[in-house]
Amino acid sequence: MCIRDSTYLPVFTTRVDTIFGVTALVLAPEHPLVNVLTTEENKEKVKKYIEKIKHKSEFERTKLEKKRTGVFTGSYCINPINEEKIPIWIGDYVIGSYGGGAVMVVPAHDKRDYEFAKRYGLKIKEVVRPKNQKSNKHSLPFVEDGILVNSGEFSGLSSLKAREKITLWLEKRGLGRKSVQYK
């Protein structure tokens, strides 16, 4: 994701087929760019937030059943695949040692992201629908593979085919690469 002056911030995703549905970026509180990206008017809120969660262990921060919290940095990045402006947040559920400490928020297709977006009023953009379904008569978040919608030239592709084609598109432009990580 591009942040400013053509500077790129590496971001982790397990579902590149949902990249058109990114509506925010969340950094780990310990991410090295937090101070750089936090605007002057948000510095105090960010500082207080980091102090509040500093004592939590990685285990506590990543527990699936807990409420995710966060704070807006005041900065934005640009999604390189569709040029959309995306707010950058700090969140307690992102860990600095995993995925580079930065994750895409895709509320329509991830349960944790959905809860986070609902809590903070972030946009929810559907980009994958169940196969053989034309309307939006299913509940979100939809976390399964399906058919891409609202995804530019990749709309109409299956999730499987879209993952291949989007990865190639990103690799060809030097904007991403396929990677396997184990935790």
For each residue, the residues with C-beta under 8 A, 3 or more apart:
1: 8 9 11 25 77 78 79 80 86 102 104
2: 6 7 8 9 77 78 80
3: 7 8 9 33 37 75 76 77 78 88
4: 7 75
5:
6: 2
7: 2 3 4
8: 1 2 3 175
9: 1 2 3 25 33 77 102
10: 100 102
11: 1 25 99 100 102 103 104
12: 98 99 100 102 103 104 181
13: 16 18 19 103 104 106
14:
15: 18 19 106 109 110 159 163
16: 13 19 162 163 166 167 170 176
17: 127 128 145 148 151 154 159 162 163 166
18: 13 15 21 22 104 106 108 109 110 127 128
19: 13 15 16 22 79 81 104 106 166
20: 79 81 82 125 127 148 150 151 152 154
21: 18 106 107 108 109 125 126 127 128 150
22: 18 19 25 79 84 86 104 105 106
23: 86 105 106 107 117 122 123 124 125
24: 86 87 88 89 104 105 116 117 122
25: 1 9 11 22 77 86 87 88 89 102 103 104 105
26: 70 88 89 90 91 93 94 102 103 105 116
27: 31 33 34 37 73 88 89 90 91 94 101 102
28: 31 90 91 94 95 96 101 102
29: 34 49 50 53 54 90 91 92 94 96
30: 34 96 101
31: 27 28 34 90 94 96 101 102
32: 36
33: 3 9 27 36 37
34: 27 29 30 31 37 38 46 50 73 90
35: 38
36: 32 33
37: 3 27 33 34 73 74 75 88
38: 34 35 42 43 46 73 74 75
39: 42 43 73 74 75
40: 43 74
41: 74
42: 38 39 45 46 71 72 73 74
43: 38 39 40 46 47
44: 47 48
45: 42 48 49 71 72
46: 34 38 42 43 49 50 71 73 90
47: 43 44 50 51
48: 44 45 51 52
49: 29 45 46 52 53 69 70 71 90
50: 29 34 46 47 53 54 90
51: 47 48 54
52: 48 49
53: 29 49 50 56 61 69 92
54: 29 50 51
55:
56: 53 60 61 92
57: 60 61
58: 61 62 95 97
59: 62 63
60: 56 57 63 66
61: 53 56 57 58 92 93 95
62: 58 59 93 95
63: 59 60 66
64: 112
65:
66: 60 63 93
67: 115 119
68: 91 92 93 112 115 116 119
69: 49 53 91 92 119
70: 26 49 89 90 91 92 116 120
71: 42 45 46 49 89 90
72: 42 45 87 88 89 120
73: 27 34 37 38 39 42 46 87 88 89 90
74: 37 38 39 40 41 42
75: 3 4 37 38 39 87 88
76: 3 85 86 87 88
77: 1 2 3 9 25 85 86 88
78: 1 2 3 83 84 85 86
79: 1 19 20 22 82 83 84 86
80: 1 2 83 170 173 175
81: 19 20 152 166 169 170 175
82: 20 79 152
83: 78 79 80
84: 22 78 79
85: 76 77 78
86: 1 22 23 24 25 76 77 78 79
87: 24 25 72 73 75 76 122
88: 3 24 25 26 27 37 72 73 75 76 77
89: 24 25 26 27 70 71 72 73 105 120
90: 26 27 28 29 31 34 46 49 50 70 71 73 94
91: 26 27 28 29 68 69 70 94 116
92: 29 53 56 61 68 69 70
93: 26 61 62 66 68 112 116
94: 26 27 28 29 31 90 91 98 99 101 102 103
95: 28 58 61 62 98 99 101
96: 28 29 30 31 101
97: 58 101
98: 12 94 95 101 181 183
99: 11 12 94 95 102 103 181
100: 10 11 12
101: 27 28 30 31 94 95 96 97 98
102: 1 9 10 11 12 25 26 27 28 31 94 99
103: 11 12 13 25 26 94 99
104: 1 11 12 13 18 19 22 24 25
105: 22 23 24 25 26 89 110 113 116 117 122
106: 13 15 18 19 21 22 23 109 110 113 127
107: 21 23 110 113 114 116 117 118 122 123 124 125 140 141
108: 18 21 114 124 125 126 127 128 140 141 142
109: 15 18 21 106 113 126 127 128 140 141 142 143
110: 15 18 105 106 107 113 114 141 143
111: 114 115 141 143
112: 64 68 93 115 116
113: 105 106 107 109 110 116 117 141
114: 107 108 110 111 117 118 124 140 141
115: 67 68 111 112 118 119
116: 24 26 68 70 91 93 105 107 112 113 119 120 122
117: 23 24 105 107 113 114 120 121 122 123 124
118: 107 114 115 121 124
119: 67 68 69 115 116
120: 70 72 89 116 117
121: 117 118
122: 23 24 87 105 107 116 117
123: 23 107 117
124: 23 107 108 114 117 118 140
125: 20 21 23 107 108 150
126: 21 108 109 129 136 140 142 149 150
127: 17 18 20 21 106 108 109 148 149 150 151
128: 17 18 21 108 109 142 144 145 146 147 148 149 159
129: 126 133 136 138 142 146 147 149
130: 133 138 142 144 146 147
131: 146 147 158
132:
133: 129 130 137 138 146
134:
135:
136: 126 129
137: 133
138: 129 130 133 142
139: 142
140: 107 108 109 114 124 126
141: 107 108 109 110 111 113 114
142: 108 109 126 128 129 130 138 139 146
143: 109 110 111
144: 128 130
145: 17 128 158 159 160
146: 128 129 130 131 133 142 158 159
147: 128 129 130 131 156 157 158 159
148: 17 20 127 128 151 154 155 156 157 158 159 162
149: 126 127 128 129 155 156
150: 20 21 125 126 127 155
151: 17 20 127 148 154 155 157 162
152: 20 81 82 155
153:
154: 17 20 148 151 157 162 165 166
155: 148 149 150 151 152
156: 147 148 149
157: 147 148 151 154 161 162 165
158: 131 145 146 147 148 161 162
159: 15 17 128 145 146 147 148 162 163
160: 145 163 164
161: 157 158 164 165
162: 16 17 148 151 154 157 158 159 165 166
163: 15 16 17 159 160 166 167
164: 160 161 167 168
165: 154 157 161 162 168 169
166: 16 17 19 81 154 162 163 169 170
167: 16 163 164 170 171 176 177 178
168: 164 165 171 172
169: 81 165 166 172 173
170: 16 80 81 166 167 173 175 176 177
171: 167 168 174 175 176 177 178
172: 168 169
173: 80 169 170
174: 171
175: 8 80 81 170 171
176: 16 167 170 171
177: 167 170 171
178: 167 171
179:
180:
181: 12 98 99
182:
183: 98
